[in-house]
Amino acid sequence: MAKEKRFEKVYSQDLGTMMILVDKETGVNYLFASSGYAGGLTPLLDREGKPVITPIVNK
């Protein structure tokens, strides 16, 4: 039985590498950016400083 992937890429932009990933278990959105050998991952925040959460649809 194949294990389902936890993260889903919902947006990408070609500036080095920039993408938004959604954790399919919690709904939290993360911004991933990399350029050359450097990269970073951080939760995507709204204007109030709270994490952006995508509603999870139960399968």
Residue, then its C-alpha position, 0 to 999 in steps of 0.5 A: m500500500a502506497k503512503e499518501k504524501r503529506f504536503e501538496k504544492v499549490y503555487s510556484q513561482d520561478l524566482g530561484t525556486m519559490m512555492i507554497l506547500v499545504d500540509k494536508e493533515t493540518g491545513v497550514n500553508y508554508l512558503f518555501a524559497s531556495s536559490g543556489y545552495a540556500g533555502g528556507l521554509t516558513p509558515l505563511l502568515d496573514r496580516e494579523g500574524k496568524p498562520v494561513i490555513t486551508p480548509i481540509v476536505n475529508k476524503 
